[in-house]
Amino acid sequence: MVATIFGLPELRPMPQLLNSSWIRVWLALAVFVLPVLGQDEARAVPAFQKLYRAKKDKPAVVLDLEGAIRSLEGLDSPAVAEALVNGWLFVDSEAAVADAQRDKANAELAEIVKGQESSERRTFPQDQHKRWNELKDLAPQLRERSDALRGLQQKLQNRIADLRRKDSLLWLLAKVVPGKKNPVPLRMAASRAVGSGAVDVLPEVAAALERAKEPEELLALIDAMGIAGPMAQLHATPVIALLQHKEEAVRERAALALAKIAVPEAVGPMIDLASTATGQTRLRIVAALEVLTGQQFGINVGAWQSWWQAEGAAVRAGGQKLGGGTPSHRKETDKFYYFGIPQDQSSSILYVIDCSGSMTAPIKLKNTSVGTVGGGAQPVETSRIEGCKAELIHALGLLNPKQKFAILYYNDLPHFWQPKLQNADKAVVQQAQAFVKTLKAASSTNIYDSLEQGFKLVGRGVRDKYYGVELDTIFLLTDGSPTTPDGKLDSTEKILEAVRGWNPLKRVTIHTIGIGGELNDKFLGQLASDNGGEYKKF
């Protein structure tokens, strides 16, 4: 029991060792430490639970809640796990209130400014002007609270993921992973704990995987297996079977986990899956294959099949080390691109376009009339916004009718061309191209609210189902650092943290495009790499 608390293998005393000095030290520690730990938990858990409890018409104080998390440091038991999970759910409900209030304020701001979205000087009737100023003050306060609560959730998720006692892990496995009302980020925190402590609970994880039916539960269990890595090799069969699951997200996640588990039996089924997968899922499957096998055939399924026919027997016989490969880089051969990034592998695309005032600055871009900025004739001088409009008009013309798309342009507030994804048939594309020609530059660079609205585009809130998203690709274009609606510099870390919450399974690929010389390369590069995308700078 003592060894378990200290994260060591459980000791089985042998009679001949009972008189050894180190055993006497452990026994002394047991006499002293166990009661102290028990007393700490007996005090800390009720105090934590008292703070993480709804108070009528009184929002929780974030600093108090952060202090309560610190009071549980070093404690690990099912009671502590339960307190942390309930705390996360409480914070989630508080964040939902703050987000709803902010959404309402932003929607009212957008309604007031309607028709003057691209005006540097907006004029309103006196009553609207007063309300505009009130909301401009309120929105940043609500955003600050949302950010603080989201940060608190991340701390709670990390604390849950750090639990290691077997009884704590079994509690998470029984109560959190299969809980139908538990959001995906919470389940993923539980799966991180279970996977990291898998040496003690792998048989139970495998048994749960065999029983599970619900996609969210399967995703969490698959992730736990992937985190366990090669330790899970004896239990890989049910993960391989999930490569044929009806849900695309489950198939995709199983392939990613099998790349880490590294069993030869997974290679053939993963190649079969790559032959039928499409879009971003196919890209993720072949990336997993490249990690698993060390081969780099990209989306050339024929090459994968030929290699497996020639080398499969040797791989199955254990003649090749698996799991140490790296994904290959895309070759610059795709002509269906937008600013040098392929768009033909995407089923549904959201173009997020910077229309802030700085987009009027001059820039030299290659002539888009014969291709894109990735090729063409000599560079021509134009404004940032006119060059980007020409590139988007060209990219829209490359879409095929089976693809869907949407356009969001932003300055101090985000604005949609149409409120839902559109089929890329010829008439709709022409309407979109005509609209793009009308875009003008004004005001600031509100990336946070724009990305948030992008994740809400497909009809789900940021707290609903994450695995069945209709949108699979976002292209974010900007010419500067992000700002808040009132024009002040925004926190890039807060934006990255928010996107982690909106895109926990990374099912939406985010590509970033930087225009001009006043860019935050670190932020744009990390936003893309965190979400499986590319960063291009012009």
N, C-alpha and C positions, 0 to 999 in steps of 0.2 A: 504493500500500500504506500509506504513512504517513497519507494523508488518510483512508483507511478506518479506521484505528486511532483517529484523533481525531474520528470521526463526521462527517467532511466529505465532500462529493462527491468522487469519484475525479478527480484532476487528470491531464490529458493534456498533457505538456510540448510546447511549440511551439518550433522552432529559434530564432525571433527573440526569445524570452523567456528563453533560458537564461542570459543575462548579467545579468538583473534581480536587484536586491538581495534581494527576497523569496524568489526561488527559491533563492538561496544560503543564506538562513536555513533554509528547509525541508530542504535537503540536509544542512546542519550538524546539524539536529535528528534527521534520519534516522540519521546516523552515530552520534549519541550515544544517542538515545532507544530505538531498536529493540533494540540489544543489552541495555540495562537492562531493558526490558520482558520480553524473552526470558529474561533471568536471573531476574527476579522470578517469572515463571511457572514456570520450571524448578525453583525452590525451593519456591514456595508450593503448587503443585498436589500434589506427592507428600506434603508435610506435612499438607495438608488430608485427603487420602485415607487417610493413616495413622490420623488421629483418627477418621474416619468408617468404622470397621471394627469388626465385632463382636469382643468379648473374652469369652472363656468365663466364664460366671457373674459377669460384672462389668458393670453398666450404665454406659453412656456418661455422662461429666460434661458437663452442659449448658454451663457457662461455657467450657470448653475448646472445645466445638463452635462457640459464638458467636465466639470469638476467631479460629477458623479461617476463618469466613465473612469477617471483616474483613480477613484476610490476602489475600483474593482481590479486594478492592476495586480497581477500575480495570483489572482484567484481563478480557479478552474474546477467546475463541477456542473452537474445538470441544473442546479438552482441558478448558478451564475449564467449559464447558457440561456436559460429561460428568461432571466431578467434582461439580458442583452437583446434578445430577440423581441421581447415585448417593448423594450425601449426603442428599437428601430421602428417598429410598427407605429408607436406613438409619434415619433418624429416624422414619419411618413405622412401621418394624418395632419400634423401641424403644417408640413410643407405643402400639402394639397390645398389647405386653406389659403396660405400665402400666395401660392401660384394662381389660384382662382381669382383672388383679389387683384393680382397684377395683370392677369389676362383681361379682366374687366376694365381696368384702368387703361391698358394699351388699346383695347378695342374702342373705347370712348375717344381716346386721342386720335386714333385713325379715322374715326367718323368725323371728328371736328375738322381735321385737315383735308378731308376728301375734296379732290379737285385742285388742291394746292400742294400735292405731294412733292413736286419738284421746284417749288418756289422758294427763293432765298428769303423773301420778305412776305410773310403770310399775314393776311388781314382778316379779323373776325369781328362779328358784332360784340358789343361790350360784355354781355353775359357769357358768350362762348369764350371770349378772351380771358375772363376771370376763371372760368372752369379749366381752360387750357393750362393756365399757370398753376392751378391747384394740382392738377393731375401730373404735370411735369415735376412737381415737388414730391408727390406721393409715389410715383412709379419707382424712382431710385431707392426709396426707403423699403418698398416691398421687395425689390430685387435683392437688396442687402440682406433682408431676412431670409429670403429663399436660398441665397448663397450660404448663409450661416447654417441653416438647417441641413442643406445638402452636404456641407462639410462635416456636420455632426453625424449624419448617416454614414459617411465614408469611414469615420473613426469607429463607429459601432460595427460596421461590416468588417473592418480590419481586426477589431477585437474578437469578433466571433470567429473569424478565420484563424486566429491564433490559438484557439482552444485545442488541447491535445489529449486530455484524459480520455480514456476509452469510454467511460460512462457518459461523458459530455458528448463525444462524437456519436455514440449510439442514440442519445437523446435527439441530436440534430437530425440524424438519419431517419428517426421515427416520426419526429414532430414538425420539422421545418421543410425538409426536402419534398415530402409528399403533400404538404399542406396546400390545398387548392386555392386558398385565399392569400397565400404568401406570394408577394411579388417576386419576379425573377431575380433582381439584384440581391435580395435576402437569401434566396435559395442558393445563388452562386457563392455567397459568402460561406454558407454552410458546406457547400461542396468543396471549397478551398480547404476548410478545416478537415473534412473527412478524407479528402485526397492526400493532404499533407501527413495525416496520421494513419494512412491506409495500412501500414504494416500490422496494425492491431485490429482493423475492421474490414479488411478486404473481402472475406467470405460473406459478411453481412451486406456489403455494398453490392456484390455480385448477385446475391439472392434478391435484393431489392430491385436490381435492374431487370431480373427475370420477371418480377411481378408487375413492374410499373407499366402503366398504360398512357397516362397523361403526358403530353409533350414537354411541359415545363419540368416535370419530375424526371423524365428521361434525360433532358438536357443537363440537369444538375448532376445526376448520377454518372452520365458519360464524362462530364468534366472532372468529376472526382477520380474516375478511372484514368483519365489522361494525366492528371496531376500526379497520380501514383506512378505513372510511367512504367518502366520495365517490371516493377514489382507486380503489376497487374497482368502479366503475360499469361499466367495460368487461368485467368478469368476473362480472357479476351473474346471468347466465342460469342457471348451475347452482344458485345459491342459490334463485332463483325456482322452479326445478323441485322443490326439496326441500319446498316448501309442500304437496306431495302425498305426502310420505313416509309410510310406514305407522306410524312411531313418532310419537306425539303430541308428545314433547319436541323432536324434530327439526323438525317443522312449526312449532312455537311459536318455537323459537330462530331459524329462518330468517326468520320475520316480524319479530322484534326486530332482526335484523341488517339487513334490507332497509330498515327505518325509518331507519337510519344511512347506508346506502349511497345511498339517495334516488334511485331510478330510477323513472320513470313506468310502466314495464312491470310493476312489482310491484303496482301499486294494484289492478287488476282481480282478479288471482289472490288477493290478500289479502282482498278483499271476499268472494270465493267461499269462502275458507277460514272467514271469520267466520260465514258462513251455515250451516256444518255443525259448527263447533266447539261445545263445551259447557263449562260450569263455569268454572273458573279459567282454562283455556286460552282460552276465548272472550274473557274480560276482557283477557287479555294481547294477544290479536290486535287487538282494537279499540283498545287503548291504542297499539299500534304503528302502526295506521292513522292515528290522530289525530296522532301525531308526524310521520308521513310526509307527510300531506296538509294539516295545519293545520285540518281540519274536526273538529267535535266532535258526533258523532252517537251516541256511546256504543254500547250493544248493540242499537240500533235498526237492524237489517240492512236493512230496507226503505228507510230514509232514506239509507243508504250506497248502495244500488243505484240509487235515484232520482237522487241527486247524480252518481253516476258516469255514468249514462245521459245526463244533461244536460251535464256538464262534462268527461267523459272525453276527448273529442277534443282539447279545448284543453290539457288536462294532458299528453296524449301528445305534443302538438306543442311542448311546452316553454313553455307560457304561464303556468306557475305554479311558483314556487320550492318545492322539496320538502325535507323533513327538518327543518323548524324549528318544528313544532307542539308542543303540550303536551297530555297526557292531560286529559280533562275530569273534573270532580268529580262524584261520584255524587249524584244527587238523592234527597232523603229521601222516597221514595215506596214503598219496599219494606216490606211488612208481615211478611215472613217473616224477621224479624231477631232477633238475640240482643244485648241491650244496644245497640240502635241500629245494628248492623252486619248486613248481609244474610247469610243462610246458605243461601239457595236456589240460589246459584251454585256451591255446593261439592258435590262428589260424595261426599267422605268427610271427616268432621270429628272432631277430637279436642278435647274440652273439658278444659282443664287448670285445676283449681279450687283456689284457696288455702283451706286449712283450718287455717291457723296460729292461735295463741291470740288474736292481735289482732283476728280476725274476729268476736269477740264484742262489739266496740264498737258503740255505737248509730249509726244513720244514718237519714236520711229519703229514701225512694225513692217514686216514683209507684206507685200501685196496679197490681200486675201482673195482677190478676184480669180486667181488661178490655183487656189489651194487653201492653205491656212498659214498662220504665222510660222508653222513648222517648215514651210517650204515656199517656193515662189520666186519672184523677181527681186529687184533691189528694194531695200527698205524705203518706205515712204513716211513722211512726217505727217502726223495727224494728232488729234487729241486722244487721250486715253479712252474716253468714253466712246468716241466715234470708231476707233480701232476695235474696241471690244464689241461694239454693236455689230460691226461688219463680220467679225469672227463668229459671233453667236448666230447671225443670220445664215452664214455658210454652214455651221454645224447643224442647225435645225434642218437644213435641206438635205443632209446626209442620213437623217433618221429613216428607218423603214416603217411601214404601216403597222407592224406588229409591236413596235415600241410605244411606250407612253412617256409623256414629258410634262413638265410644268415650269413656269418662270416666276421667280420671286426677285424683285428689285428692291434695294434698300438704301436708305440714308439714315435719318434719325429714327425712322420706323420702317418695318418691313411691309411690303405691299405685293400681293399676288396679281399676276395677269388674269388668271382664272382660279377659282377656289378649289379646284380638284385636278387630278392628272387627266391629260387629254390624249386620245389616240393620235398617233402621228400620221394621219392620212393627209393627202395633199392639200385639201382645202383648209384644214386646221393649221397645218404648218405655215401656209401662206398668211393666214390671219395673225399667227404669232410673229412672223417675220415683219409684217406691217406694224404690229405693236412695238416691236423692238426699235424700229426706226424712230419712234416718237419719244424714246427715253431721254431724259435730261438730267443734268447733274446739279445737286444742291445739298447743303447741310452736312451731317456727320456720318459716322461709319458704324452703325449698330449691328455688329455681327452676332452677338449673343441672342437677341430676340429673333433675328432672322433664322438662325439655325434651329432655335426652338420651334418656330412656326413651321419650318421644314419638316421636322419630325412629327408634327401634328397633322401634316397635310393629308395623310392617307386615312384620316378619320379615327385615329386612336389618340388618346392622351398619352402623355409621357409615362403614365403609371399603368397602362393596360398591357395587353399581350405584346410581347417583344419578338416572338419567334415567327409570326406570320405577316411581317411587314410587306406592303405592296411596293413601296419605294425601295430601290436597291442601290442607287447612286446619287450622290450630291456633288456638283461642281461648285465650289465656292471661289468667287473671283473678288479680289480686293486690291486697292493700291496703297493701303496704309495700315496703321495699327488700329485695332478696334476701339471704339468709343461708346460711352453710354448715351442714352437719348439726349442728354443735355450737353453733349459735346466733350465731356471729360474722358481722359484715357481710361479704358476698361482693364480689368485684370484678366490677362490671358490664361492664367492658371484656373481662374473661376470658370472660364469658358470651357477649358479642357475637362475640368471636373464635371461640369454640367453635361457635356457630350457623353462622358463615360456613363452617366446615369440614364441618358436618353437612348444610348446605343450599347447596352451592356453585353449583348451577344455579337456586336460588331457585324451585324447583318446588313447594315447600310455602309457602303464604301464612300469615303469622303476624299475627293481630290481637291487640292488647293492650287490656285493660280494667282501669282503675284505680278502686278503691273507697276513699273516705275522703280524709283530708287529709294523710297521711304518705307521700306517693308520690314515687317518683323519676321525675318526668315526662320528664326527658332520656333516661333509659335506656329507658323503656317506649315513648316516641315513636320512638327510633332503632331499637329492635328491630322495631317494626312497619314503619317506612319501609324499613329494610334488606331486608325480606322481603315487600314488596309489600302490606302490610296497613294497617289503620287503628288509631289509638289513641283510645279513648274514656275520658273521665274522669267519674266520678260522685261 
